Amino acid sequence: MVAQAPSRTPAPLVTAALCLACLGTFAHLRATAPAEASAYLLALLDHGAKDPALVLDLGEGYRLFSSHFVHTSWTHLGFNLAFLFPVGAALEQVVGRRRYLGLLAVCAMAANAASLLATRGVSAGASGIVFGLLGTAITLGLRYGPKMAPAVRVHFGLFPLPFAVLTLGLGLFDPRIDVASHVAGFVAGLLAGTIVAPRGWPMGIVPLPPELACAGRPATRAALVSCTSVVVLAAGVVLADGEHAAPRRLPLGATAHVPVPRHFDVGFGPLGTYRAEAAGGLVAVETDEAPGDADLPTWYTLHRMAPLARASGGRVQAVVPTPTGLRISYVRDGVETTRTVDVVDHGRVLGLVVCEAPARWRRTLRETRRRALGSVEGVWPKPPYASLRAAATLR
């Protein structure tokens, strides 16, 4: 004999706290973020937005959790909360807080895992969780709908399906939407709904109480078949990520190469140099030609930093010599940036390895530089600058 669900319904405190956290994070973001596009992107990342390279290559795993609280606009936030609060509150009341917390964790992890594998660039938002809750509401409602209170039953069963399918379909036509996160969250929710049970009922797919004969209805079987199909499609998306498995390299001269983190986007910089970048271009690695016998600070400032400053409306703040090159502070698109220039001699090839990141991302710059240089840590056959005085005049 299966115990009946308790009569006392818990308040949806977890859902309320999640919504308040999203509202508070966005309010602080809007109050502190500058208007420039690059500066606003930096503010999103400072608040915890997710970027594949930052998480997978540079070890910033906390973004898998924090990115769910970050939203890019009022529209983005309002859409997510419009689904999150009613559906989440109903689920929390039906399954209880402990099971609900586990459900949130499963949907959040599935959504961000797919996003990291299939989505390039910066992304954020609680939509992966929202779709996970919608998926759970569908299968949980098909299994236990008759036993739910009338006040919450409207949020379960096939009722959420049109909203979920329509929103997933609209996402296919907007490149700004993280479709992989939505699909993975929805699939995780559908699967979780076949296992989770209301308070007072045992967890598991079988056995079910005899009075819940709806588990054998065609609609339930169709939902499980659809769930399996989406899982197969999601696996195909993950396998398609195989292109990122190959090591990425930037040419250094005619014969040498510099390794870069594999989730960086490889291309060309604004001055025609080879460039690999992440986090919307805020973090980057470049390879460049060496100036030969010219004074490095003078040559690099005139031929590299001055054109960049003119193109971005920025300014160079300081050029400081280091044992292997230069350390430059400059402002680009409203973002205070640090750039390191290392002179390397690798395989009889003399060149420059350049790394940059926002000035306050010291750990990110240090890790990017370590990965880029690797074993390529040669030095000039002579000091890279004529004198400290010569370098100081360029500040």
C-alpha positions as CSV (number, residue, x, y, z in Angstrom):
1,M,0.0,0.0,0.0
2,V,1.4,3.4,-1.0
3,A,1.2,6.2,1.4
4,Q,-0.9,9.2,0.4
5,A,0.8,12.6,-0.1
6,P,0.8,14.8,3.0
7,S,-2.0,17.3,3.2
8,R,0.2,20.3,4.1
9,T,1.6,22.0,1.0
10,P,5.0,23.6,1.4
11,A,5.6,27.2,0.3
12,P,7.7,27.5,-2.9
13,L,10.6,29.1,-1.1
14,V,13.3,27.6,-3.4
15,T,11.6,29.0,-6.5
16,A,11.1,32.4,-4.9
17,A,14.8,32.5,-3.9
18,L,15.9,31.5,-7.4
19,C,13.7,34.3,-9.0
20,L,14.9,36.9,-6.5
21,A,18.5,35.9,-7.2
22,C,18.0,36.4,-10.9
23,L,16.3,39.8,-10.3
24,G,19.0,40.9,-7.9
25,T,21.9,39.9,-10.2
26,F,20.3,41.7,-13.2
27,A,19.5,44.8,-11.1
28,H,23.2,45.1,-10.0
29,L,24.4,44.4,-13.6
30,R,22.3,47.2,-15.0
31,A,23.3,49.6,-12.2
32,T,27.1,49.0,-12.7
33,A,27.6,48.0,-16.3
34,P,29.0,50.6,-18.8
35,A,27.2,51.4,-22.0
36,E,30.0,50.2,-24.4
37,A,29.5,46.8,-25.9
38,S,32.8,45.3,-24.8
39,A,32.5,46.8,-21.3
40,Y,28.9,45.4,-21.0
41,L,30.2,42.0,-22.1
42,L,32.9,42.2,-19.5
43,A,30.3,43.1,-16.9
44,L,28.2,40.0,-17.9
45,L,31.2,37.8,-17.5
46,D,32.2,39.5,-14.2
47,H,28.7,38.6,-12.9
48,G,29.2,34.9,-13.8
49,A,28.1,34.5,-17.5
50,K,29.5,31.3,-19.2
51,D,32.0,31.0,-22.0
52,P,33.3,27.6,-23.2
53,A,37.0,28.6,-23.2
54,L,36.8,30.1,-19.7
55,V,35.2,27.0,-18.3
56,L,36.9,24.2,-20.2
57,D,40.3,25.7,-20.9
58,L,40.9,28.1,-18.1
59,G,39.2,26.2,-15.3
60,E,36.5,28.7,-14.2
61,G,34.0,26.0,-13.4
62,Y,32.0,28.2,-11.0
63,R,30.4,29.7,-14.2
64,L,28.4,26.5,-14.6
65,F,26.4,27.6,-11.5
66,S,26.6,31.4,-11.7
67,S,25.5,31.7,-15.3
68,H,21.9,30.6,-14.5
69,F,21.4,33.8,-12.5
70,V,22.8,36.2,-15.2
71,H,20.5,37.7,-17.9
72,T,21.3,40.0,-20.7
73,S,18.2,42.1,-20.9
74,W,14.8,42.8,-19.3
75,T,13.1,40.8,-22.1
76,H,15.4,37.8,-21.4
77,L,14.8,38.0,-17.6
78,G,11.0,38.6,-17.9
79,F,10.5,35.7,-20.3
80,N,12.4,33.2,-18.0
81,L,10.6,34.4,-14.8
82,A,7.2,34.2,-16.5
83,F,7.7,30.4,-16.8
84,L,10.0,29.8,-13.9
85,F,7.9,31.0,-11.1
86,P,4.5,29.4,-11.9
87,V,5.8,26.1,-13.1
88,G,8.6,25.9,-10.6
89,A,6.4,26.8,-7.7
90,A,3.9,24.1,-8.7
91,L,6.6,21.5,-9.0
92,E,8.1,22.4,-5.6
93,Q,4.8,22.1,-3.9
94,V,4.0,18.8,-5.5
95,V,7.4,17.0,-5.2
96,G,8.8,18.7,-2.1
97,R,11.9,20.8,-1.7
98,R,14.5,18.1,-1.5
99,R,13.4,16.4,-4.7
100,Y,12.9,19.8,-6.3
101,L,16.5,20.9,-5.5
102,G,17.7,17.7,-7.1
103,L,15.6,18.3,-10.1
104,L,17.0,21.8,-10.5
105,A,20.6,20.5,-10.2
106,V,20.0,17.8,-12.9
107,C,18.4,20.3,-15.4
108,A,21.0,22.9,-14.7
109,M,23.9,20.5,-15.3
110,A,22.4,19.0,-18.4
111,A,21.7,22.4,-19.9
112,N,25.1,23.8,-19.3
113,A,26.9,20.7,-20.4
114,A,25.2,20.8,-23.8
115,S,25.8,24.6,-24.0
116,L,29.5,24.1,-23.5
117,L,29.8,21.5,-26.2
118,A,27.5,23.0,-28.8
119,T,27.4,26.7,-28.3
120,R,30.2,29.1,-29.1
121,G,30.6,32.4,-27.3
122,V,29.2,33.9,-24.1
123,S,25.8,32.7,-22.9
124,A,23.8,33.1,-19.7
125,G,20.3,32.8,-18.3
126,A,18.0,30.3,-16.5
127,S,16.2,29.2,-19.6
128,G,17.9,25.7,-19.5
129,I,16.3,25.2,-16.0
130,V,13.0,26.6,-17.2
131,F,12.8,24.1,-20.1
132,G,13.9,21.3,-17.7
133,L,10.9,22.2,-15.4
134,L,8.6,22.2,-18.4
135,G,9.8,18.8,-19.4
136,T,9.3,17.4,-15.9
137,A,5.9,18.9,-15.6
138,I,4.8,17.1,-18.8
139,T,5.9,13.5,-17.9
140,L,5.1,13.9,-14.2
141,G,1.6,15.2,-15.0
142,L,1.0,12.3,-17.4
143,R,2.0,9.8,-14.6
144,Y,0.4,11.4,-11.6
145,G,-2.1,14.0,-12.9
146,P,-5.2,12.4,-11.3
147,K,-3.5,12.5,-7.8
148,M,-2.6,16.2,-7.9
149,A,-4.5,19.0,-6.3
150,P,-6.7,20.9,-8.8
151,A,-4.9,24.1,-8.0
152,V,-1.6,22.9,-9.4
153,R,-2.8,20.3,-11.9
154,V,-3.1,22.9,-14.7
155,H,0.7,23.2,-14.8
156,F,1.2,19.5,-15.5
157,G,0.6,17.0,-18.3
158,L,0.3,18.1,-21.9
159,F,-0.6,21.7,-21.0
160,P,3.1,23.0,-21.0
161,L,3.9,21.1,-24.2
162,P,2.7,23.8,-26.8
163,F,4.7,26.5,-24.9
164,A,7.8,24.4,-24.8
165,V,7.7,23.3,-28.5
166,L,6.8,26.8,-29.7
167,T,9.7,28.4,-27.8
168,L,12.2,25.7,-28.9
169,G,11.1,26.3,-32.5
170,L,11.5,30.1,-32.3
171,G,15.0,29.6,-30.9
172,L,16.1,28.0,-34.2
173,F,15.6,31.3,-36.0
174,D,17.6,33.5,-33.6
175,P,21.4,32.9,-33.4
176,R,21.5,34.7,-30.1
177,I,19.5,31.9,-28.4
178,D,21.3,29.0,-26.8
179,V,19.2,26.2,-28.4
180,A,21.5,23.4,-27.1
181,S,20.9,24.5,-23.5
182,H,17.1,24.6,-24.1
183,V,17.0,21.1,-25.7
184,A,19.3,19.5,-23.1
185,G,17.3,21.0,-20.2
186,F,14.0,19.9,-21.8
187,V,15.3,16.3,-22.3
188,A,16.7,16.1,-18.8
189,G,13.3,17.3,-17.4
190,L,11.4,14.7,-19.5
191,L,13.6,12.0,-18.2
192,A,13.5,13.3,-14.6
193,G,9.7,13.3,-14.8
194,T,9.7,9.6,-15.4
195,I,11.5,9.0,-12.1
196,V,10.5,11.8,-9.7
197,A,7.3,11.4,-7.8
198,P,5.0,13.6,-5.6
199,R,5.7,13.8,-1.9
200,G,4.7,10.7,-0.1
201,W,5.1,8.5,-3.3
202,P,8.1,6.3,-3.9
203,M,10.6,7.4,-6.6
204,G,11.1,5.3,-9.6
205,I,9.5,4.3,-13.0
206,V,8.0,1.0,-11.8
207,P,6.0,-0.2,-10.0
208,L,3.3,2.4,-10.1
209,P,0.1,2.3,-7.9
210,P,-2.7,0.4,-9.7
211,E,-4.9,3.5,-9.7
212,L,-2.4,5.4,-11.8
213,A,-3.2,3.5,-15.0
214,C,-2.5,6.6,-17.0
215,A,1.1,5.4,-17.2
216,G,0.1,3.0,-19.9
217,R,-1.8,5.5,-22.0
218,P,-0.7,6.2,-25.6
219,A,0.2,9.8,-24.6
220,T,2.7,8.6,-22.0
221,R,4.3,6.1,-24.4
222,A,4.5,8.9,-27.1
223,A,6.2,11.2,-24.6
224,L,8.8,8.6,-23.7
225,V,9.4,7.8,-27.4
226,S,9.8,11.6,-28.1
227,C,12.2,11.9,-25.1
228,T,14.4,9.0,-26.5
229,S,14.5,10.7,-29.9
230,V,15.6,14.0,-28.5
231,V,18.3,12.2,-26.5
232,V,19.6,10.6,-29.7
233,L,19.7,14.1,-31.4
234,A,21.5,15.6,-28.4
235,A,24.1,12.8,-28.6
236,G,24.6,13.7,-32.3
237,V,25.2,17.4,-31.3
238,V,27.9,16.3,-28.8
239,L,29.6,14.0,-31.3
240,A,29.6,16.9,-33.8
241,D,31.9,18.7,-31.4
242,G,34.7,16.4,-32.5
243,E,36.2,19.3,-34.5
244,H,37.3,20.8,-31.3
245,A,39.3,17.7,-30.3
246,A,42.1,18.6,-32.7
247,P,44.9,20.7,-31.1
248,R,44.7,24.3,-32.2
249,R,47.9,26.2,-33.1
250,L,49.0,29.6,-34.3
251,P,51.8,29.9,-36.8
252,L,55.0,31.5,-35.5
253,G,57.2,32.3,-38.4
254,A,57.5,29.8,-41.3
255,T,58.0,26.5,-39.3
256,A,57.1,26.9,-35.7
257,H,53.6,26.9,-34.0
258,V,52.2,28.1,-30.7
259,P,49.6,26.0,-29.0
260,V,46.4,27.7,-27.8
261,P,43.5,26.4,-25.7
262,R,41.3,24.3,-27.9
263,H,38.1,26.2,-27.4
264,F,39.5,29.6,-28.5
265,D,38.3,30.8,-31.9
266,V,41.3,31.0,-34.3
267,G,41.4,33.7,-37.0
268,F,43.2,37.0,-37.7
269,G,43.6,40.1,-35.6
270,P,42.7,43.6,-36.7
271,L,46.3,44.2,-37.9
272,G,46.5,40.9,-39.8
273,T,48.3,38.9,-37.1
274,Y,47.2,35.3,-36.3
275,R,44.9,35.5,-33.3
276,A,42.9,33.1,-31.1
277,E,40.3,34.6,-28.8
278,A,37.6,33.8,-26.3
279,A,35.0,35.5,-24.1
280,G,33.9,37.7,-27.0
281,G,37.4,38.8,-27.8
282,L,38.2,40.0,-24.3
283,V,40.8,37.2,-23.9
284,A,43.2,36.5,-26.8
285,V,46.5,35.0,-28.0
286,E,48.4,36.4,-31.0
287,T,51.6,35.5,-32.8
288,D,53.5,38.3,-34.5
289,E,56.8,38.9,-36.3
290,A,59.8,40.1,-34.4
291,P,61.2,43.6,-35.1
292,G,64.7,42.4,-35.7
293,D,67.3,44.8,-34.4
294,A,64.8,47.6,-33.8
295,D,64.1,48.7,-30.2
296,L,61.1,46.5,-29.2
297,P,59.1,49.1,-27.1
298,T,59.4,51.8,-29.8
299,W,58.6,49.4,-32.6
300,Y,55.7,47.7,-30.9
301,T,54.2,51.0,-29.7
302,L,54.4,52.7,-33.1
303,H,53.5,49.7,-35.3
304,R,51.0,47.8,-33.1
305,M,49.6,49.8,-30.2
306,A,49.1,53.1,-32.0
307,P,47.0,51.6,-34.8
308,L,44.9,49.6,-32.3
309,A,44.3,52.7,-30.2
310,R,43.2,54.7,-33.2
311,A,40.9,51.9,-34.4
312,S,39.2,51.4,-31.0
313,G,39.3,55.0,-29.7
314,G,41.5,53.7,-26.9
315,R,44.8,54.8,-25.4
316,V,48.0,53.3,-24.2
317,Q,48.6,53.8,-20.5
318,A,51.9,52.2,-19.8
319,V,54.6,50.1,-21.6
320,V,56.8,48.3,-19.1
321,P,59.8,46.1,-20.0
322,T,59.9,42.5,-18.6
323,P,62.7,39.9,-18.7
324,T,61.2,38.3,-21.9
325,G,59.4,41.3,-23.5
326,L,56.8,43.8,-22.6
327,R,53.8,44.3,-20.4
328,I,51.3,46.9,-21.8
329,S,48.3,48.5,-20.1
330,Y,45.8,50.1,-22.5
331,V,42.1,50.9,-22.8
332,R,40.2,49.3,-25.6
333,D,36.4,49.8,-26.2
334,G,36.0,51.0,-22.7
335,V,37.8,48.0,-21.2
336,E,41.1,48.4,-19.3
337,T,43.3,45.7,-20.8
338,T,46.7,44.1,-20.0
339,R,48.8,42.8,-22.9
340,T,51.9,40.8,-22.5
341,V,54.5,40.5,-25.3
342,D,57.0,37.6,-25.1
343,V,59.9,37.3,-27.5
344,V,60.6,33.7,-28.2
345,D,63.2,31.8,-30.2
346,H,61.8,28.4,-31.1
347,G,63.3,26.1,-33.7
348,R,65.5,29.0,-35.0
349,V,62.4,31.1,-35.5
350,L,62.3,34.5,-33.7
351,G,58.8,35.8,-33.1
352,L,56.4,37.4,-30.6
353,V,53.7,35.7,-28.5
354,V,51.1,38.2,-27.4
355,C,48.5,37.5,-24.7
356,E,45.8,39.9,-23.5
357,A,42.9,39.9,-21.0
358,P,41.0,42.5,-19.0
359,A,43.3,44.1,-16.4
360,R,41.3,42.7,-13.4
361,W,41.4,39.2,-14.8
362,R,44.9,38.5,-13.6
363,R,44.5,34.8,-13.2
364,T,42.9,34.4,-16.6
365,L,45.8,36.2,-18.2
366,R,48.4,34.2,-16.3
367,E,46.7,30.9,-17.3
368,T,46.3,31.9,-20.9
369,R,49.9,32.9,-21.1
370,R,51.1,29.7,-19.5
371,R,49.1,27.6,-21.9
372,A,50.2,29.6,-25.0
373,L,53.9,29.7,-24.2
374,G,54.2,26.1,-23.0
375,S,57.6,25.0,-24.0
376,V,58.0,28.0,-26.3
377,E,59.9,30.1,-23.8
378,G,63.0,31.3,-25.6
379,V,64.5,34.8,-25.2
380,W,66.2,37.3,-27.4
381,P,69.8,36.8,-28.1
382,K,70.1,40.3,-26.7
383,P,67.8,42.4,-24.4
384,P,64.6,43.2,-26.2
385,Y,64.8,46.9,-25.4
386,A,67.7,49.3,-25.6
387,S,67.4,50.7,-22.1
388,L,64.9,51.2,-19.3
389,R,64.9,54.9,-20.1
390,A,63.9,54.2,-23.7
391,A,61.0,52.1,-22.5
392,A,60.0,54.6,-19.9
393,T,59.6,57.4,-22.4
394,L,56.8,55.5,-24.1
395,R,54.5,55.4,-21.0
